[in-house]
Amino acid sequence: MLSNEKICIEKQKDNFLTEELFRSRRQTWEAIRRISEQIQVGMWEEEANEIAKSTLQEMGTRQGWHKAYVHFGSNTVKTLFETPEPEVQLGEDDIYFIDIAPVWQGYEGDAGHTFVTGSDPEMKRCALDTKQIFEIVSGKWRTDALSGEGLYQFARQTASDLGWVLNLNMGGHRLSDFPHTAYHSGNLAGIPFHPSPNLWVLEIQIRHPERPFGGFYEDILTEFIDEHESKQNN
């Protein structure tokens, strides 16, 4: 039997359409692809954020439930709630991530992905491992009835086993028709029950234990694996 807390937190409007949420998801990943193709070595982080903003507008949305973020280099260890260092330039051997949360026709999208320039082996491993941790944790969600709290405990251990430090301040959240905060404004990492499919975003942000860089990956927890997941470049 579902608890009253779970019913309340996972509530949706009566005419909510899951296929529209997935359409929003596909458009969000397409936006990340288009933004990443415009980012070049030597660019300032502020320029990249303007590219993200203008690309989303060109694709038909002027609204996001949070603004678009592109973080370069040392700013990749910062969360969305921290002020990034100004005047950070993308180097030839560098790392960056894109995090966007556009609203498409009333349905929220939210996705994040890490990219590297050059051939720094630890940065390349960071980008690969960030997505791998997401896949391991989302796989655990599919097979085990862990709570949101349990998922992030598992994520922290998984990151540690791979040599990274998980940032628990990025703890996932609801996703729905806009705004999801009308239903729940807390983190996935704080819920005491097993999260249902197609309602929650799993956020994975890791950092190097010694060097000033990290990675970020996020997507919705779903029982289905979309085509984009096999096509995303790491």
Secondary structure by P-SEA (a helix, b strand, c coil): cccaaaaaaacccccccaaaaaaaaaaaaaaaaaaaaaccccccaaaaaaaaaaaaaaaccccccccbbbbccccccccccccccccccccccccbbbbbbbbcccbbbbbccccccccaaaaaaaaaaaaaaaaaaaaaaacccccaaaaaaaaaaaaaaacccccccccccccccccccccccccccccccccccccbbbbbbbbbccccccbbbbbccccccccccccccc
